[in-house]
Amino acid sequence: MSAGKFLKPAMAGIFVMALASCEDGGLSGTSGSDRFRKDYTAARSALEAGQFATANRIYARMLESAGPLESRIRLEYAHSLLRGGAYDQAAAQAQGLANSQTGTARSAALSVLGVARHEMGLSALADGDAAGGRAHLIAARTAMAEVLANDPDLDPLGALAGRQASIAVRLKALG
């Protein structure tokens, strides 16, 4: 199962929920807001066009001046890394963000973390690393379970629940 199959609908739901309360996307009042807004628009456009290297470069640069929007930009950066297949980097960004957040913001970060760790687990298993694969799958299951328990609305299409079921089958087969 690849990240692309379920990731786009799941992440779209997460971002719609997380950003719904911001009329202007939360970009007003940011120091240097014109430049920041232009960078944000460029990063989002690149992400949506599948130009992940470009999006990642812009998001990484934006983190330096994101101020109160850092958590939002970091989440989008983690999402872009995930969609680009940089699962280890996506997991690191999402883990750091999850550790610093509460509520729905934490759940959104855990969603990215869970998907990244699931993909890392599948990759490790494909490479013959059963122990590493199992560890990643357990971490993915834990992250997804928290999201589904605390913020089930972040999984409107059941993508995380589907991944969680797939993980359960894999872990059972691993013993």
N, C-alpha and C positions, 0 to 999 in steps of 0.2 A: 504494500500500500504506500503510495507516494504522498508527500506533503501536499502536492497540488490538488489531489482529488477531493479532499475535504477542507483544505486549509482556506481557500478563498472564501467560501460561504461562511465558515466559522469566524474568520478574522473580520470579514465584512460586518457580521453581526456584532462582534466585540467593539469595533470602532464606531459603528452607528450608535450603540448604547453609550459608549464612553464619551462620545463627542456631541451627543444630542443636546446637551444643555448649553452648548456654546454657540451663540448666534453668529459671531464672526470667526468661529473656530478658536477663540481664546487668544487671538494674536494681537489684540489691541493693548496698548500700554506697555509693550515690550520695548526695552531700550533698543534704539536702532530699528524700530518696528518695520520701516519700509524694506530695509535689506533683509531682515528676518522673514518678513512675509514673502518676499520674492524667493528666498532660499526654500522656505517651506513649500511654496507652490511648485518650485522646481523639483524638490525631493518627492513630493506626492505624485507629481506627473510622471517622474521617472519610475517610481514604484509601481504605479498603475499600468505603465507601459512595459513592465518587465525588465527595465534597465536597472537591475539591482546594484551593480557596481557604482553607477552614478548616484543612485538614491543613497546608498550606504556612505559614500564619500560626503555628500551634502549633510546628511543627518549627523554624521560624526563631527563635522565642522560646527554644526548648529548647537551641539551640546555645550560648547564653550561659552555661548552667550544666551542660552535658553532661559536662564533665571528661573522664574516660577513655573515655566513651561517645561522644565527639564524632564520631569517624569513622563509627560506626554510625548516629547520628542524621543526619549529613550525607548518608550514602548513601540513607537513607529519604527525606530531604528532596528530594534530587535525583530520586529515583524518583517522588515525588509531583508535583514540577514537570513531569517528563516526561509522566506520565499526564494531567496537566492541560493539556498542549499548550504549556507554556512552555519550548520546546526550547532556546533560547539560555541561559536561566537554569539549566536542568538540565545543559547541557553545561558551563557555568562551574563549577557545584558539583562535578560529577563529575570534571572535569579537575583541579581543585585537589586533590580527594581522591586521585585516581590518582597524582598527582605526589608525594604524601606517604606512599603505602602500598607494600607489597610483597606478593608471593604472591597468595593468593586474594582478599584484601581489595582489592588493586589491580585484579585481574580483574573483581571485582564492579563497581567504579567504572567501569572501561573498558566494561563491558557497557552501562551507562546512557549513558555518553559516546557510544559507537558508535551506539546507537539514536537519540539526540538529534541527532547530526551527520547521520545518514541522513535523518531527517525534515527537518532544516534544508536539506539538499541537494535533496531533492524539492521543497520549497517554493521554493527559489531557482530551480530549473529551471522550475517552473510560472510563476514571475514573469518568465521570460526571461533570467535571469542565469546563463548557461552557465558562466562562469568561477567564480563563487561556488559554484554547485551542484557543479561538479567538485571544487573544493577541499574542500567538506564531505564529499562522497562518498569522496574519498581518505582523509580523516581518519577517517571511519567504518570504512572497510575496514581501515585500520591498527589501530584499536582492537579491532575484532572478531577480526582475525587473531591478535592477542596473546592474547585470551581463549581462543579455540579451540585455540591451540597449548599454552598453559600450564594451562588449567583447563577442558577439554572437558565436565566434569561440570556446569558452570554453564549448559550449553545442552542440558538433557535432552530437550527436544522438538524441537530443531533450528531454533529461531526465529532465532538469530543466524546460523547457517549458511545459512538461507534468505535472510536479508537480505543476507548477503555475496554470495550468488549473484546476487541482484537487482542489487546494486551493480556487480558485474562486468559484467553485461549493459548497464547504463546507461552505465558508463564506456567500454565498447567502442563503443557507439552515439555517444558524444560525441567519439570519436576521440582 
